[in-house]
Amino acid sequence: MEPLTLSEPQPSPQNSLPTPQKYHHVLVGVTGSVAALKLPILVSELLEIPGLKVRVVTTERAKHFYNPQEIPVTLYSDTEEWQLWKGRTDPVLHIDLRRWADLMLVAPLDANTLAKIANGICDNLLTCVIRAWDMTKPLLFCPAMNTAMWEHPITTQQVEQLKDFGYTEIPCVVKKLVCGDEGRGAMAEVWTIVEKVKAILSERDLLTQS
């Protein structure tokens, strides 16, 4: 496993492309929505942003929807959280990841994890990172669920709670869902998510400008 170092090696110049002076770190969280199928594409698109390092935190259920071999960055799950810690001086992974990241993106955020975060529950690596999150750093979330779940009154309350925490919603969209239903609840398109990440980093002067 690649260590969680804050100082990354500088890239070598390639042709006439500008060389970023510093890497910035995006931590992608993925939960058990069928939209997790898009994780390989999302990560690949994020890696196209100059000067960005990406790592992924996955829930166990999310693993059902993608092939870990298709994820070109370090992938962390509950297994690593517990394997790394044997005694008092050992690293605590959810704290190390919190320190490493400049921005966190949860895409997709399923109904179950939405409810957990809104109520402060932290029973896996992903929700522990979020519970320990540095509130001075941006956290973006992309809801994704069946339309009937999205339209349940508690969903609105929980989304508003996350926004009250200071997190940024990338709203779900209307489309035909994998289950066959048509309506709101699908995760935002990958390009929309990537552009929002770029905009947030630029606003905070974290994105290397060419």
C-alpha positions in Angstrom: 0.0 0.0 0.0 1.4 3.4 -0.9 2.0 5.4 2.2 -0.1 8.5 3.0 2.7 11.1 2.7 1.8 14.7 2.3 4.9 15.4 0.3 4.6 13.8 -3.1 7.5 13.5 -5.7 7.5 16.1 -8.4 6.5 14.9 -11.8 8.9 14.9 -14.7 8.3 17.3 -17.6 6.4 15.8 -20.5 6.8 17.4 -23.9 5.6 21.0 -23.7 3.0 20.5 -21.0 3.3 22.7 -18.0 4.7 20.9 -14.9 2.6 21.3 -11.8 4.5 22.8 -8.9 2.5 20.9 -6.3 0.1 18.1 -6.1 -3.4 18.4 -4.5 -5.3 15.6 -3.1 -8.9 14.5 -3.8 -10.4 11.6 -1.8 -13.2 9.9 -3.5 -15.8 8.0 -1.4 -18.0 5.4 -3.1 -21.1 3.8 -1.6 -23.4 1.0 -2.5 -25.5 2.6 -5.2 -25.5 1.1 -8.7 -24.0 4.4 -9.8 -20.7 3.0 -8.4 -20.4 1.4 -11.8 -19.1 4.8 -13.0 -16.2 4.8 -10.4 -13.5 3.8 -12.9 -14.6 6.6 -15.4 -14.9 9.2 -12.6 -11.4 8.4 -11.3 -9.9 8.5 -14.7 -11.5 11.8 -15.5 -10.3 13.3 -12.2 -6.7 12.2 -13.0 -6.8 14.3 -16.1 -6.8 17.4 -14.0 -3.2 18.7 -13.8 -1.6 18.4 -10.4 -4.2 16.2 -8.8 -3.7 13.0 -6.8 -6.7 10.8 -6.2 -7.4 8.0 -3.7 -10.6 6.1 -3.1 -12.4 5.0 0.0 -15.1 2.3 -0.6 -17.8 0.8 1.4 -18.1 -3.0 1.3 -21.4 -2.9 -0.6 -20.0 -0.6 -3.2 -17.5 -3.3 -4.2 -20.4 -5.2 -5.8 -20.7 -2.7 -8.6 -17.1 -2.2 -9.9 -13.9 -4.1 -10.6 -11.1 -3.0 -8.2 -8.6 -3.9 -11.0 -10.1 -1.1 -13.1 -9.4 1.6 -10.4 -5.9 3.1 -11.3 -5.3 4.6 -7.8 -5.0 3.3 -4.2 -8.2 1.9 -2.9 -9.0 1.7 0.8 -11.8 -0.2 2.6 -12.6 -1.4 6.1 -10.1 -4.2 5.8 -7.2 -1.7 5.6 -8.5 0.3 8.5 -8.3 -2.6 10.9 -5.2 -4.3 9.4 -3.1 -1.1 9.8 -3.8 -0.7 13.5 -2.2 -3.2 15.9 -1.2 -1.0 18.8 -1.2 2.5 20.2 1.5 3.9 18.0 0.1 2.5 14.7 -1.5 4.8 12.1 -5.3 5.4 12.2 -6.3 5.2 8.6 -9.4 7.4 8.7 -7.4 10.2 10.4 -4.5 9.8 8.0 -6.8 10.0 5.0 -8.5 13.1 6.5 -5.2 14.8 6.8 -4.0 13.8 3.3 -7.1 15.1 1.5 -7.6 18.6 0.3 -11.1 17.8 -0.9 -13.5 14.9 -0.4 -16.0 13.8 -3.1 -18.6 11.2 -2.2 -20.0 9.8 -5.5 -22.3 8.1 -5.4 -23.9 8.7 -2.0 -26.6 6.1 -1.5 -29.6 6.5 0.8 -28.2 4.4 3.6 -24.9 6.3 3.9 -26.8 9.6 3.5 -28.8 8.7 6.6 -25.7 7.7 8.5 -23.8 10.9 7.8 -26.9 13.1 8.6 -27.1 11.4 12.0 -23.4 11.2 12.8 -23.1 7.5 12.5 -19.6 6.3 11.7 -19.5 2.5 11.4 -17.1 2.0 8.5 -14.0 3.6 7.1 -15.9 6.0 4.8 -18.2 7.4 7.5 -15.3 7.6 10.0 -13.4 9.8 7.5 -16.5 12.0 7.1 -17.1 12.2 10.9 -13.5 13.3 11.4 -13.5 15.6 8.4 -11.7 19.0 8.6 -14.6 21.4 8.2 -12.4 24.0 6.6 -12.0 21.8 3.6 -14.6 21.2 0.9 -16.7 18.0 1.0 -18.9 17.4 -2.1 -21.6 14.7 -2.2 -23.6 13.2 -5.1 -26.9 11.6 -4.1 -28.0 8.5 -6.0 -31.0 6.3 -5.3 -34.3 5.1 -6.7 -36.9 7.8 -7.4 -39.2 6.4 -4.7 -36.4 6.7 -2.1 -35.4 10.1 -3.3 -39.0 11.4 -3.0 -39.4 10.1 0.6 -39.7 13.1 2.9 -36.8 12.1 5.1 -34.4 12.4 2.1 -34.9 16.1 1.8 -34.3 16.5 5.6 -31.1 14.5 5.4 -29.8 16.3 2.3 -30.5 19.7 4.0 -28.7 18.5 7.1 -25.5 17.7 5.1 -25.8 21.2 3.5 -26.2 22.7 6.9 -22.9 21.0 7.9 -21.3 23.0 5.1 -21.1 20.2 2.5 -21.8 20.9 -1.1 -24.5 18.9 -3.0 -24.1 18.0 -6.6 -27.8 17.3 -7.3 -29.0 14.1 -8.8 -30.7 14.1 -12.2 -33.8 12.8 -14.0 -33.3 9.8 -16.2 -34.3 6.1 -16.7 -32.7 4.2 -13.8 -31.1 0.8 -14.0 -34.1 -0.6 -12.1 -36.4 0.5 -15.0 -38.0 3.4 -13.2 -37.8 6.9 -14.7 -37.5 9.9 -12.5 -35.1 11.9 -10.3 -32.5 10.0 -8.3 -29.7 9.2 -10.8 -26.2 10.5 -9.9 -25.1 13.6 -11.7 -23.1 13.0 -14.9 -19.4 12.4 -14.5 -18.5 15.5 -16.5 -20.7 17.6 -14.2 -19.0 16.2 -11.1 -15.5 16.7 -12.5 -16.3 20.3 -13.5 -17.6 21.0 -10.0 -14.5 19.6 -8.4 -12.3 21.8 -10.7 -14.4 24.9 -9.9 -14.2 24.3 -6.1 -10.4 23.8 -6.3 -10.0 26.9 -8.4 -12.1 29.0 -6.1 -9.9 27.9 -3.2 -6.7 28.4 -5.3 -5.8 24.8 -5.0 -5.9 23.9 -8.6 -2.7 24.3 -10.6 -3.2 26.8 -13.4 -1.6 26.2 -16.8 
